[in-house]
Amino acid sequence: MQQKITGFHQDDEQHWVAELACGHFQHVRHQPPWINRPWVISGEGRRSMLGHILECRKCDTGAPADNKPNAL
């Protein structure tokens, strides 16, 4: 199911995680050549992706919402 990005946070290993409108979280990594998301590495890039649509596999399986992260 497609969901909008509403925010971002970093996990315990400092990887960026998208917060989706549905309440699920999804890692958004930039690891070329396999994953090419250069927008992840800057605040401006992440802000530019707010509202962008990602495919949420957790919604497809009916998973409950993820827990909110600790404030950074």
ZINOR-V848222 format. One record per residue. SS is DSSP state (H for helix, E for strand, C for the rest). Layout:
SS  SS
This chain:
C  E  E  E  E  E  E  E  E  E  C  C  C  C  C  E  E  E  E  E  C  C  C  C  E  E  E  C  C  C  E  C  C  C  E  C  C  H  H  H  H  C  H  H  H  H  H  H  C  C  C  C  E  E  E  C  H  H  H  H  H  C  C  C  C  C  C  C  C  C  C  C
